[in-house]
Amino acid sequence: MQIDNTTPPDEARKGNRDFWDEVTPLHLKSYNPDQFLEGAPWLPKQMLKEVGDVNDLSLLHLQCHFGLDTLAWARLGAQVTGVDFSPKAIEAAQDMAKKANLPAHFICADIYTLPEILQGEYDIVFTSIGVLCWLNDLDAWANIIAHFLKPGGFFYIMEGHPLLTTFDFSFDGESQWTFQLPYFHNQDPYFLGEETTDYMDPSYYAKNPTYEWQWTVSDVINAIIRAGLHIDFFNEFGGIDDPVYPGMSKRKDGLFTFPGMPVELPILFSLKASKEK
């Protein structure tokens, strides 16, 4: 993994889109969507608690992949729109909506160009777990969130804690828990060439390399504040009720975390921010 200061952001994002097109067919198996289609609970309980009742509310899901989380909100009564830049993922999401017999609107678009494509405002803008590293401009991202929120609406994110990415960390349970990357943001992405593996299947080495940006907690919070939103809460979790990542194990207190941590570390954070009425 190395800093790439030669690839333009648009080209890097195209490479990432090719990667997500490549791994979507793998995820259609490894995510086990049949469990969702059979009615199994899908969203983390902590997330459901923090977001609250979504019945009859409009919800815009950014970076929705192939739409299982989007459809989980639809099952709870939300009027959902999912957005992702991967054509393969959106095709899969549309197919999944038909199989689940759930109303949902899916759009294939880069979120940075979304205001040129999508009109309207939403009660909730939502995104979740594994999304921020694919973004090269957090201020533009936060402004797009604010653009699509109704006055009085709110934004919610649950995401991997950026401290986690500084460690020699993998999803196969063999992490060494030694520092490998700086915590702070660099405007240039980290380039993962032959090192690019799929997080659902670490044995699979992708043909398409990826480009990832590191963002700190303060980067996220300040981008949201600069976009004019009010921070309602920011929470950090060392353990969570559900195994939201592969390779997690249950602690004695019943919460899931990663094995082998030398001390308790934050693995996830959540943030809710509102738009003034």
C-alpha positions as CSV (number, residue, x, y, z in Angstrom):
1,M,0.0,0.0,0.0
2,Q,1.5,3.3,-1.1
3,I,0.5,6.9,-1.6
4,D,-0.4,7.6,-5.3
5,N,0.1,11.3,-6.2
6,T,-0.1,10.8,-10.0
7,T,-3.6,9.4,-10.6
8,P,-6.3,12.1,-10.9
9,P,-9.3,11.6,-8.6
10,D,-11.7,11.0,-11.4
11,E,-9.5,8.2,-12.8
12,A,-9.0,6.8,-9.3
13,R,-12.8,6.7,-8.8
14,K,-13.3,5.0,-12.1
15,G,-10.8,2.3,-11.0
16,N,-12.8,1.9,-7.8
17,R,-16.0,1.6,-9.8
18,D,-14.5,-1.2,-11.9
19,F,-13.5,-2.9,-8.6
20,W,-17.1,-2.8,-7.3
21,D,-18.4,-4.1,-10.6
22,E,-16.0,-7.0,-10.3
23,V,-16.9,-7.9,-6.7
24,T,-20.6,-7.4,-6.8
25,P,-21.2,-11.0,-8.1
26,L,-19.1,-12.3,-5.3
27,H,-21.1,-10.4,-2.7
28,L,-24.4,-11.7,-4.1
29,K,-23.2,-15.0,-2.7
30,S,-21.1,-14.0,0.3
31,Y,-23.7,-11.6,1.8
32,N,-26.2,-14.5,1.8
33,P,-29.1,-12.3,0.6
34,D,-31.4,-15.3,0.8
35,Q,-31.6,-14.8,4.5
36,F,-32.8,-11.3,3.9
37,L,-35.4,-12.5,1.4
38,E,-36.6,-15.0,3.9
39,G,-37.3,-12.1,6.3
40,A,-34.3,-12.3,8.6
41,P,-33.4,-9.1,10.5
42,W,-30.7,-7.2,8.6
43,L,-29.8,-3.8,10.0
44,P,-27.7,-3.6,13.2
45,K,-29.8,-3.2,16.3
46,Q,-27.7,-0.2,17.4
47,M,-28.4,1.5,14.1
48,L,-32.1,0.8,14.3
49,K,-32.2,2.3,17.8
50,E,-30.3,5.5,16.8
51,V,-32.2,6.1,13.5
52,G,-35.7,5.4,15.0
53,D,-39.0,4.9,13.3
54,V,-38.7,5.4,9.5
55,N,-42.3,4.5,8.6
56,D,-43.7,6.8,5.8
57,L,-40.4,8.8,5.8
58,S,-38.4,9.3,2.6
59,L,-34.9,8.0,2.8
60,L,-32.0,8.5,0.4
61,H,-29.3,5.9,0.7
62,L,-25.9,7.0,-0.6
63,Q,-23.3,4.4,-1.7
64,C,-25.9,1.7,-1.4
65,H,-24.0,-1.2,-3.1
66,F,-26.6,-3.8,-4.2
67,G,-29.3,-2.4,-1.9
68,L,-29.8,-4.8,1.0
69,D,-29.7,-2.1,3.6
70,T,-31.8,0.1,1.4
71,L,-34.4,-2.6,1.1
72,A,-34.2,-3.3,4.8
73,W,-35.4,0.3,5.4
74,A,-38.1,-0.2,2.8
75,R,-39.3,-3.2,4.8
76,L,-39.6,-1.0,7.8
77,G,-41.9,1.4,5.9
78,A,-39.5,4.0,4.5
79,Q,-39.9,5.3,0.9
80,V,-36.4,4.5,-0.3
81,T,-34.0,5.7,-3.0
82,G,-30.6,4.0,-3.3
83,V,-27.6,5.4,-5.2
84,D,-24.4,3.7,-6.2
85,F,-21.8,4.3,-8.9
86,S,-21.5,0.6,-9.9
87,P,-23.8,-0.4,-12.7
88,K,-23.5,-4.1,-11.7
89,A,-24.5,-3.2,-8.1
90,I,-27.5,-1.2,-9.2
91,E,-28.7,-4.0,-11.6
92,A,-28.4,-6.4,-8.6
93,A,-30.3,-4.0,-6.4
94,Q,-33.1,-3.7,-8.8
95,D,-33.3,-7.4,-9.1
96,M,-33.2,-7.8,-5.3
97,A,-36.1,-5.4,-5.0
98,K,-38.2,-7.5,-7.3
99,K,-37.4,-10.7,-5.5
100,A,-38.2,-9.1,-2.1
101,N,-41.4,-7.5,-3.5
102,L,-40.4,-4.2,-2.0
103,P,-40.9,-0.7,-3.5
104,A,-37.5,1.0,-4.1
105,H,-35.9,3.4,-6.6
106,F,-32.3,2.8,-7.5
107,I,-30.1,5.2,-9.4
108,C,-26.7,4.5,-10.9
109,A,-24.7,7.6,-10.4
110,D,-21.5,9.0,-8.8
111,I,-22.8,10.9,-5.7
112,Y,-20.7,13.9,-6.7
113,T,-22.9,14.4,-9.8
114,L,-26.1,13.3,-8.1
115,P,-27.6,16.9,-7.8
116,E,-27.5,17.0,-11.6
117,I,-29.5,13.8,-11.9
118,L,-31.9,13.6,-8.9
119,Q,-34.4,16.2,-7.7
120,G,-36.3,16.5,-4.5
121,E,-35.5,16.5,-0.7
122,Y,-35.7,13.6,1.8
123,D,-36.5,13.2,5.5
124,I,-33.4,11.1,5.9
125,V,-30.1,10.8,4.1
126,F,-28.3,7.6,5.1
127,T,-25.0,5.9,4.5
128,S,-23.2,3.1,6.3
129,I,-20.1,1.1,6.9
130,G,-17.2,1.1,4.4
131,V,-18.2,4.2,2.5
132,L,-15.9,7.1,3.4
133,C,-12.6,5.6,2.2
134,W,-14.0,5.8,-1.4
135,L,-14.5,9.6,-1.3
136,N,-11.9,12.1,-2.2
137,D,-13.8,15.2,-1.2
138,L,-15.7,15.2,2.1
139,D,-16.8,18.9,1.9
140,A,-18.5,18.2,-1.4
141,W,-20.0,15.0,0.1
142,A,-21.4,16.9,3.1
143,N,-22.8,19.6,0.9
144,I,-24.6,17.0,-1.2
145,I,-26.1,15.5,2.0
146,A,-27.3,19.0,3.0
147,H,-28.7,19.6,-0.5
148,F,-31.0,16.6,-0.4
149,L,-32.2,17.0,3.2
150,K,-35.6,18.5,3.9
151,P,-35.6,21.3,6.5
152,G,-36.0,19.3,9.8
153,G,-34.6,16.2,8.2
154,F,-31.5,14.4,9.4
155,F,-28.4,12.6,8.1
156,Y,-27.2,9.3,9.7
157,I,-24.0,7.4,9.2
158,M,-22.5,4.3,10.9
159,E,-19.0,3.7,9.8
160,G,-15.8,1.9,10.6
161,H,-13.7,4.0,12.9
162,P,-10.8,5.6,11.1
163,L,-8.4,4.6,13.9
164,L,-9.0,1.0,12.8
165,T,-7.5,1.6,9.4
166,T,-4.2,2.7,10.9
167,F,-3.5,-0.9,12.0
168,D,-2.2,-3.9,10.2
169,F,-5.8,-5.0,10.0
170,S,-7.6,-7.6,7.9
171,F,-10.9,-9.4,8.0
172,D,-9.4,-12.9,8.2
173,G,-8.7,-12.9,12.0
174,E,-5.0,-12.7,11.5
175,S,-4.4,-9.0,12.2
176,Q,-1.1,-8.1,13.9
177,W,-2.5,-4.9,15.5
178,T,0.6,-2.9,14.7
179,F,0.5,0.5,13.2
180,Q,0.9,0.6,9.5
181,L,-0.7,3.9,8.2
182,P,-0.9,7.5,9.4
183,Y,-4.1,8.5,11.0
184,F,-4.4,11.9,9.4
185,H,-5.7,12.7,5.9
186,N,-3.6,12.9,2.8
187,Q,-5.1,14.5,-0.3
188,D,-3.6,11.7,-2.4
189,P,-5.1,8.2,-2.0
190,Y,-3.5,5.0,-0.9
191,F,-3.1,2.7,-4.0
192,L,-3.8,-0.9,-3.4
193,G,-2.5,-2.8,-6.5
194,E,-1.9,-6.5,-6.2
195,E,-2.8,-6.1,-2.5
196,T,-6.5,-5.5,-3.3
197,T,-8.5,-8.3,-1.7
198,D,-12.3,-8.6,-1.2
199,Y,-13.3,-7.9,2.4
200,M,-15.9,-10.6,2.2
201,D,-13.4,-13.1,0.9
202,P,-9.7,-12.3,1.7
203,S,-8.6,-15.2,-0.4
204,Y,-9.9,-13.4,-3.5
205,Y,-7.4,-11.0,-5.2
206,A,-9.2,-8.5,-7.4
207,K,-8.1,-7.8,-10.9
208,N,-8.9,-4.1,-10.5
209,P,-6.8,-2.1,-8.0
210,T,-8.4,0.3,-5.6
211,Y,-7.7,3.8,-4.4
212,E,-8.7,4.7,-0.8
213,W,-8.6,8.0,1.1
214,Q,-8.0,8.2,4.9
215,W,-10.3,10.6,6.8
216,T,-10.1,11.4,10.5
217,V,-13.0,11.8,12.9
218,S,-12.6,15.5,12.9
219,D,-12.6,15.6,9.1
220,V,-16.0,14.0,9.1
221,I,-17.5,16.1,11.8
222,N,-16.2,19.4,10.5
223,A,-17.3,18.7,6.9
224,I,-20.8,18.1,8.3
225,I,-20.7,21.3,10.3
226,R,-19.4,23.4,7.3
227,A,-22.3,22.1,5.3
228,G,-24.6,23.8,7.8
229,L,-25.9,20.8,9.6
230,H,-26.3,20.5,13.4
231,I,-24.6,17.6,15.1
232,D,-27.1,15.7,17.2
233,F,-24.7,13.0,18.4
234,F,-21.4,11.3,17.7
235,N,-20.9,7.9,19.3
236,E,-17.9,5.5,19.2
237,F,-18.2,1.7,19.8
238,G,-15.6,-0.8,20.9
239,G,-18.2,-3.6,20.5
240,I,-21.6,-3.8,18.9
241,D,-24.7,-6.1,19.1
242,D,-24.2,-7.6,15.7
243,P,-21.2,-8.9,13.7
244,V,-21.2,-6.2,11.0
245,Y,-17.8,-7.2,9.7
246,P,-16.5,-10.6,8.7
247,G,-14.2,-12.2,11.3
248,M,-15.8,-10.6,14.4
249,S,-16.2,-12.6,17.6
250,K,-18.4,-12.3,20.6
251,R,-17.0,-10.9,23.9
252,K,-18.0,-12.1,27.3
253,D,-20.4,-9.1,27.5
254,G,-22.2,-10.4,24.4
255,L,-20.9,-7.6,22.1
256,F,-19.0,-8.4,18.9
257,T,-15.5,-7.1,18.2
258,F,-12.3,-8.2,16.5
259,P,-10.2,-10.9,18.2
260,G,-6.7,-10.2,19.3
261,M,-7.0,-6.5,20.1
262,P,-4.2,-5.5,22.6
263,V,-6.6,-3.0,24.3
264,E,-10.2,-2.1,23.6
265,L,-10.3,0.1,20.5
266,P,-13.1,1.9,18.8
267,I,-14.2,-0.1,15.8
268,L,-17.3,1.9,14.7
269,F,-18.7,5.3,15.1
270,S,-22.1,6.7,14.4
271,L,-23.2,10.3,13.7
272,K,-26.5,12.0,13.4
273,A,-26.9,15.5,12.1
274,S,-30.0,17.6,11.4
275,K,-30.9,20.3,9.0
276,E,-32.5,23.4,10.5
277,K,-36.2,23.9,9.9
